Amino acid sequence: MKRAIRISILMVGLVGTYVAAAVQQVPAADGGPILVCPPRQTNCQMNLPPQ
């Protein structure tokens, strides 16, 4: 009985992994990647498109 419970928990985890990998990623609001400043840059200005 314990073995059946362990197998079912492992199968749920395995199927959940594949389902999570199959879900499409949510795009950013502007349709592009998330813009971040390079490290060690003191003056950072991001050129975002007008909305």
C-alpha positions in Angstrom: 0.0 0.0 0.0 2.8 2.4 0.9 4.5 1.6 -2.4 1.4 2.5 -4.4 1.1 5.8 -2.6 4.7 6.7 -3.3 4.4 5.7 -7.0 1.3 7.8 -7.4 3.0 10.9 -5.7 6.0 10.5 -8.0 3.7 10.2 -11.1 1.8 13.3 -10.1 5.1 15.2 -9.8 6.3 13.9 -13.1 3.1 14.8 -14.9 3.1 18.2 -13.2 6.6 18.9 -14.4 5.6 18.3 -18.0 2.4 20.4 -17.7 4.4 23.3 -16.2 6.9 23.0 -19.1 4.1 23.0 -21.7 2.5 26.2 -20.4 3.3 29.2 -22.6 5.2 32.1 -21.0 3.4 35.3 -20.3 4.9 38.0 -22.6 6.0 41.4 -21.2 3.6 44.3 -21.5 5.6 46.0 -24.3 6.0 42.7 -26.2 9.8 42.5 -25.5 12.2 41.3 -22.9 12.4 42.8 -19.5 14.9 45.6 -19.7 17.5 45.9 -16.9 20.5 48.1 -16.5 24.0 46.6 -16.9 25.9 46.1 -13.6 28.2 48.8 -12.3 26.5 51.5 -14.4 25.8 54.7 -12.4 23.6 56.5 -14.9 20.9 54.2 -16.2 18.2 55.3 -18.6 15.9 52.8 -20.3 14.4 53.8 -23.6 10.9 52.5 -23.4 8.5 52.9 -26.3 5.6 55.3 -25.7 2.3 53.8 -24.8 
